[in-house]
């Protein structure tokens, strides 16, 4: 494969899984509604960094270890499941504990660093991202290319596609987070 056709083929092939609703989309939408565009942007940055970490791991051959080692994959899978369970428990029980606090004032949204950390950890502890990268990226590496560099470049393209999709989602939720006198003004977002 020649480089440019490989990049174009990858871009087209990676677009569908990028825009398919999943955990990342849900996290962005939840962050946008709960904390506004700034929190959603921080979440998107964290998600992108998590994908880049997986891209670097796969480029360096660490993803192969996960597919070859049942123990390593199982440990990562259980760590990811535990983290997602912890997030779920917080979603279920935290709002009920904050109901009493709502009388005293508004619920404080997640900080930007907290939103970024949540996005990063959710992707880093998701073995599906690693398996996706291990199985998907090598198909688009042209013969004779530096596999590690090209694989990481493909991961960067995937993150760029994801970032563009997240920008669309955040922009679509912006009207629900604007609180100004002039609704046409975009400089008064909350969050």
Secondary structure by P-SEA (a helix, b strand, c coil): ccaaaaaaaaaaaaccccccccaaaaaaaaaaaaccaaaaaaaaaaaaaaaaaaaaaaaaaaaaaaaacaaaaaaaaaaaaaaaaaaaaaaccccccccccccccccccccaaaaaaaaaaaaaacaaaaaaaacccccccccccaaaaaaaaaaaaaaaaaaaaaaaaaaaacccccccccccccccccc
